[in-house]
Structure formats: C-alpha cells, structure tokens
Amino acid sequence: MQDSEFPRIVALICKEDTRFDRKAYDFVRLGLDHTVKEIRKKDSTRSGKSRHVTGPELLDGLRIYALEQFGPLSKTVLNSWGVRSCQDFGDIVFNLIDYNAFSKTENDRREDFANIYEFDDVFVKPFLPARRSRGASAAEAVGSA
C-alpha cells in the first residue's frame, strides 16, 4: 500500500465504523512503524529484514509510543479518539487488515489484543504522586517538603 492511499482507506473505514477518529488510525500506523524500528534495534540477527509484529508486541509498542508522544495525557488523547482499551487497538488493526492496509498471518486473531494491559495501569498510574505511608501525619508530610 502506498502512503497516499492510507488516508483514503481510513476515510472509507470511518464511514463504516464510526467508533474511532481518523487520528487513531494514523496513530496506530505510526505506532507500528515505531514498534518495527524498536524491534529491529533489539534484533540480534541484524538481518535488516522485516518480520511480523504480533498483537502483544504491537500493543507494547503503542503503549511506549503513546507515552513518548503524549506523556501523562496519553489516556486522555486516546480516549478522545474513541480508543479506551487494548481491544479497541485490535479493532483498528483488523479494520486496516480488512482493507489490506495491514497484513496478518494465519495465527493473528482479534483476541491477541484482549486484556494485555489496562489503560489506567499504563497511562495514568505512572504519573500519580507517590503515596505516603499511613503512619505519616499531614504535618510531617508538609514539614518534609
């Protein structure tokens, strides 16, 4: 698929499936590119050949890419595009597969994207302030600041 075709394909998908903003599809495509580059860096064979990215690998790459791009606003941005779970990423990927924008192997399934992580755990909790111990008083917490 050529780069110029992607926006047209996404427009067609969004007419059929209105759950996700076009930006979510762009994000998944860019996140896949980012994931592939990171896998190549870590690949010890250094053959330069592309290899298939699994659903869990892509989800991890999308998590990292979102945090790099949006930091503590990652969940807010993704939610504004209609993406609220790993399964939503899977639905986007399979919409793109249905339109031949992405490819899959015979082993790839939508279920590969189910319950890999919770958005609150990966996009919110890392940015919450550290909890003070139950025994510390408010005065001690203020005094130590």
Buried (B, 14 or more C-beta within 10 A) or exposed (E): EEEEEBEEBBEEBBEEEEBBBEBBBBBBBEBBEBBBEBBBEEEEEEEEEEEEBEBEBBBBBBBBBBBEBBEEBBBEBBEEBBBEBBBBBBBBBBBBBBBEBBEBEEEBEEEBBEEBBEBEEBBBEEEEEEEEEEEEEEEEEEEEE
